[in-house]
Amino acid sequence: MANNNPTKTQFEQMKYEIANEVGVNLKQGYNGDLSSYEAGKIGGNIVKRVFQSYTGNQYNVTQK
């Protein structure tokens, strides 16, 4: 059976890619200076991307 779970390094790479795409300055190590909003932008986009890869469906959300 194939393992479809991303590895930790793949997840880390995706996290930094998304942070760069949404304009959040994410750095190696401590990131306690991020606002809740910035962290949520990264986390929400991670969930969206994982959902898309799992289902093959696009999840379109209008942004404010």
C-alpha angles and dihedrals in degrees: 000000000000118000109231095180114111116237122241092258091052089050092049091050091049091049092055092044091053093045089054092047094052094042100249117145100229116174136186113274125003117026100169090130092071116108121237088250093055093046090048092052089056095043094045092051091048090055091047093050094047090049091051093049093046098047102023088229127125114235106206118195125176111233124221 
